[in-house]
Amino acid sequence: MSSSTAWQPGDQEAIRRCLRLPATAACLTAIAGAMADLLRHHPAGVLSARALLDAAALIEQQLLAGGSEQEQAIQKRSRSGPIAGSVAAGGDAPLQKADVIAYDTALLREESETTYANPTSPAMGLLRQRQRYADQLLLLLPGLSSWVQFTTQAAGQLGTTPLLRG
């Protein structure tokens, strides 16, 4: 077995973060067991797993960097209010029902709507790609799929994400 097919010291933590698993002793033991199984039964699979971990880490760096492209996640923005410079904007709109007969207050309001040209957010695309890498990693480390399901179910029941380290 060459050093290129061996696990690196930070790979266990990278797997835990990629699969969004809790930092518990039992979970870390399960990750270590899955890593040992892959190394024992399919040493070349370690290279594939490490490549997936590197790709997921790169996506996380891109998401943390953010930028104006990722701020364009807003697909639609609506605004409704008085027209600037109108009687309604100055607070002089009709106050009594009899006054409404003389004014159509709908004419004193404006509505605007903004829709971005790119309907999908680059950040959402990165998150989907990261999830595909995590799914592929689970194919290489099938012993961890029950941990992923358990963590997902626990997060759904609590309405939050489980406490994760790192």
C-alpha positions in Angstrom: 0.0 0.0 0.0 1.5 3.3 -1.1 1.3 6.5 0.9 -0.9 8.0 -1.9 -3.7 5.5 -1.1 -3.5 6.0 2.7 -5.7 8.3 4.6 -4.3 11.7 5.7 -4.5 13.0 9.3 -7.3 15.5 8.6 -9.5 13.2 6.5 -11.6 12.0 9.4 -12.6 15.5 10.3 -13.1 16.3 6.6 -15.5 13.4 6.2 -17.4 14.4 9.3 -17.8 18.0 8.0 -18.7 16.9 4.4 -21.4 14.6 5.7 -22.5 17.1 8.4 -22.2 14.5 11.1 -22.1 15.4 14.8 -18.7 15.4 16.6 -19.5 12.7 19.1 -17.2 9.8 20.1 -19.6 7.2 18.7 -19.8 9.0 15.4 -16.0 9.5 15.1 -15.6 5.8 15.9 -18.0 5.0 13.1 -16.1 7.2 10.7 -12.8 5.6 11.6 -14.3 2.2 11.0 -15.7 3.1 7.6 -12.3 4.6 6.7 -10.6 1.4 7.7 -13.1 -0.8 5.8 -12.5 1.2 2.6 -8.8 1.1 3.0 -8.9 -2.7 3.6 -11.4 -3.7 0.9 -10.8 -1.0 -1.8 -7.5 0.9 -1.3 -7.9 2.8 -4.5 -11.2 4.1 -3.3 -9.3 6.2 -0.7 -8.0 8.3 -3.6 -11.5 8.9 -4.9 -12.8 9.7 -1.4 -10.0 12.2 -0.8 -10.7 13.9 -4.2 -14.4 14.3 -3.2 -13.3 15.7 0.2 -11.1 18.2 -1.6 -13.8 19.2 -4.0 -16.3 19.7 -1.1 -13.8 21.8 0.8 -13.2 24.0 -2.2 -17.0 24.6 -2.5 -17.1 25.5 1.2 -14.4 28.1 0.6 -16.3 29.6 -2.3 -19.5 29.8 -0.2 -17.6 31.4 2.7 -16.0 33.9 0.3 -19.4 35.0 -1.0 -19.5 37.9 -3.3 -21.9 39.9 -5.4 -22.8 37.0 -7.6 -24.1 35.0 -4.6 -26.1 38.0 -3.3 -28.2 37.7 -6.4 -30.2 34.9 -4.8 -33.2 37.2 -4.7 -35.4 36.1 -7.5 -38.2 38.6 -7.0 -38.7 41.8 -5.0 -41.9 43.6 -4.8 -42.6 47.1 -3.3 -45.9 48.8 -2.9 -46.3 52.3 -1.5 -47.2 55.9 -2.2 -45.8 57.5 -5.4 -42.9 59.8 -4.5 -44.1 63.4 -4.6 -47.8 62.5 -4.6 -50.4 63.8 -2.2 -50.4 60.4 -0.4 -46.6 60.6 0.1 -47.0 64.0 1.9 -49.7 62.6 4.2 -52.5 64.6 2.6 -54.5 61.6 1.4 -58.2 61.7 1.9 -59.2 60.8 5.5 -62.9 60.5 5.4 -65.2 58.3 3.3 -66.8 61.3 1.6 -63.3 62.4 0.5 -62.6 59.0 -1.1 -65.4 59.7 -3.6 -63.3 62.6 -4.9 -60.0 60.7 -4.9 -59.1 57.3 -6.2 -56.3 56.5 -3.8 -55.1 53.5 -5.9 -53.8 56.1 -8.3 -51.6 57.5 -5.6 -49.7 54.2 -5.1 -47.1 52.5 -7.1 -45.9 48.9 -7.2 -42.6 47.8 -8.5 -41.2 44.3 -9.0 -37.6 43.2 -9.5 -36.6 39.9 -11.0 -33.0 39.0 -11.7 -31.9 37.8 -15.1 -30.4 34.6 -13.6 -33.2 32.9 -11.8 -30.9 30.5 -9.9 -28.4 31.6 -7.3 -24.8 30.6 -7.8 -24.7 29.7 -4.1 -27.6 27.2 -4.6 -25.7 25.6 -7.5 -22.7 25.2 -5.3 -24.7 23.7 -2.5 -26.3 21.2 -4.9 -22.9 20.2 -6.2 -21.6 19.8 -2.6 -24.5 17.6 -1.8 -23.7 15.4 -4.9 -20.1 15.1 -3.6 -21.4 14.0 -0.2 -23.7 11.5 -1.8 -20.8 10.0 -3.8 -18.7 9.9 -0.6 -21.5 7.9 1.0 -21.3 5.3 -1.8 -17.6 4.8 -0.9 -18.4 4.8 2.9 -21.8 3.0 3.1 -21.4 2.3 6.8 -22.0 6.0 7.5 -25.4 6.3 5.7 -27.3 5.3 8.8 -25.5 8.1 10.7 -26.4 10.6 8.0 -30.1 9.5 8.1 -30.1 9.7 11.9 -28.6 13.2 11.9 -31.1 14.4 9.2 -34.0 13.0 11.2 -32.8 14.5 14.4 -32.4 17.9 12.8 -35.9 17.6 11.3 -37.4 16.8 14.7 -35.6 19.6 16.5 -36.2 22.1 13.7 -32.6 23.0 13.7 -29.3 21.6 12.6 -27.5 19.4 15.1 -24.6 20.9 17.0 -21.6 20.4 14.8 -18.0 21.2 15.5 -15.8 23.1 13.0 
